[in-house]
Structures are given as C-alpha cells and as structure tokens.
C-alpha cells in the first residue's frame, strides 16, 4: 500500500502523489520512510530527496526544511527545492563559479554576507552533484541505465 507524498517549496509544488518509499536528508542522517511509518516531525538538511513509485525513482534536491510523517501521508516543506531532471548543468556551474569568485574577491565582508555566499555555494555544489549523478537516471525504472558512458 503506497503513502501519499507532497513536496513543496515556498513558491511551488514540486511533487504530489502516491509513493512506495521516500528517502530524505535529515539533519541527523538519511531517513527512509515506508507506508505506516510512525508519526514523526523532523528538520531536513541540504541533500537529495528520492521517492520511489512502482519501480521508478524521482529525485529532488532540497536545501533545508521540515518533514511531517504520518502513517498514510508525508509532507515535505522545503526551504528551497528543485527536481533534478530540471537542473541546467551549465547554469549551475556558472552559479557555482560566481559564488566562488565572490568569496575570493571579497576578503572583508560581514558575517551575513559570508553566510549567504557560503549557502549559495553549498546549493550550487549540491545541484551539480545531484545533476551529474542522477540526471540520466531520473524517472527511469530502477536498476536500468542509459548505457551512455558507463
């Protein structure tokens, strides 16, 4: 029996549907959620969130948030999130380069500026890593690959 899952950010609905399992990046490590899981409310870290649906997997990157788990539903409220299949690798590389350049070129900045740039760099690295790892396998049956470069 699947569990209802909803993944939302501040500005959009990333996913809504019935899933067989969810793996989320908790602040204390990865959390695996199956139907009829014990109720849980937890904070989420930067990382990859995966949902499995009838032998296929959908992958998202999230940057913080909270997750509420009930026996028949899971709600993820992500601070920032994106479907890995929609990540533009060239744009993500450009964002990473810009964040790195700003960190190097501005030796004196206040703590808030530094933290904002550091978070931007961390998100860029997360997006690039997830895109490189999952781009070709997103929304494909589990255990299958494209045969490209492998």
Buried (B, 14 or more C-beta within 10 A) or exposed (E): EBBBBBBBBEEEEBBEEBBBBBBBBBEEEEBEBBBEBEEEEBEBBBBBBBBBBEEBBBBBBBBBBEBBBBEEBBBBBBBBBBBBBEBEEEEBBEBBEBBBEBBEEEEEBEEEEBEBBEBBBBBBBBBBBBBEEBBBBBEBEEEEEEEEEE
